[in-house]
Every structure is written in C-alpha cells, then in structure tokens.
C-alpha cells in the first residue's frame, strides 16, 4: 500500500472527508511521527506496533572499487517492531492464504 492508496482508502471510508482533507490528515500524522523519531522519542500504537531509533555504531568498511578500508560513521536508524495483534493477524491471514493455495493446487 502506498501513501496515495492510504489517502484514497481514508477518503472512501469517511465520506465527510474530501481527498484533500484525507491527504492533509495522512501528511500530518506522518510528519508528527517523523518529527518525534528525529527528536529521539519512541512511538507506540497499541495493537499495531512501536517505532524507535536504533544506533548503528561506527565500523570499518571497504571501498569496493579500491579495496581500501573506510570508516563508516555512527548512524541512527528508525526501527519498527510489530505489536502482538498485528503479528497474529498477519500470521492468521498468511495461513488462510496458504491453505487456499494448497487446496487449489491439490485439486488440479
């Protein structure tokens, strides 16, 4: 699902929202989340998951062209950990899809 898919689904589900209002709502939420992560805060959405910042320590790497060693600096990267409800929902959906595919394969 892309951002525009999300906007379209939101506008479709809530008839009182115009496409423009839905776009503004999605942008506002994503901007607030990005800003919170940039400030080092953790975001937790119950039933969905949590976003946090992981630190990647500095390390030595290699320039693939010349082979010389290069220091790769420390990086802070966003990390998503799915919540229990999301994990179970995806697993249940995956098992149902697998069962559907395996039953159609055995019938052929």
N, C-alpha and C positions, 0 to 999 in steps of 0.2 A: 504494500500500500504506500502510495506516495502522499506528499503533503496535499496536493490538489485533490486526490481521492478522498482524503480525510475531510477537507473542506466541503466537497460535494456531498459526502455522506451526512455531515453535520447539518448542512442546509436542507437536505432532503428529509432528514428525521425530524427537524424542528421547523415547521412551516413558517413560523413567525420570523425566522432569521433569513435575511437575504444572503445571497452568495458573498456579498461584500462584508456583511456582519460576521459570517462564519469565518471568512478569511482573516478578519481582524481578531477574532477570538483565538483562533489557532496560532496566529503570529504572536499575540500577547502571551499566551501560555508558554510557547517555545522560547520566547525571549526571556521570560521570567525564569524559566528553568536554566537556560544558558547563563544568565547573569548570576544565579545562585551558585552554580557549579564553578564559575570563574572566581567567585569570592571564597571558594573552598567549602561551601555548605553541602550537606547531604540532603537529597530529596527522597522522600518515601511516599509512595502512593499505595495505600493498603489494597491488597488483592491483586495488584499489578506488579510492583517491584520497587527497587530503590536504585538511585543513581548516586555515585560517589566519585571521588577523584583518587586515582591510584598514582603512586610515584614510581617512575622507572628510573633507577639510579644510573649515574654516568657509567659508561663502559667503553672498552676498546673495540673498535670495529676495523674493517679493512676496506680500503678503496678497491672496488672490483676491477677498475681499469689498470691502476698502477701496482696494486698489491701492498701498498704502504699502509701502516697502521694509522688509524684516525681516532681521536677521542670523540665519542658521541656524548653530548651533554645530557644532563638530567632532563626528564620530561614529566609533565603532569598530564595524565590522560583520563578521560571520562570512562567510567565502568558501570555497567548495568547488571544488576542481579535480579532475576525474575522472582516474584513472590510465589508462595505455595499455590494459591488459587490459579495463577497463570500457568505454572508448570503442570499442574494436574489437568487443567483444561486443554492445554496443547497436547499432552500425552494421551488423554482420552480421545481427542479428535484424531490424532495420528493413528491410534489403534483402530478406530472405526473406519478410517480410510484404508488402512492396511487390510482389514477384514473384507472390505468391499472389493478391493483389488484381487485378493487371493481367491475369493469366491467366484469372481468373473473369470479368472484365469483357469480354475479347475473345471469350469463348465464348458470351456472351449474345446 
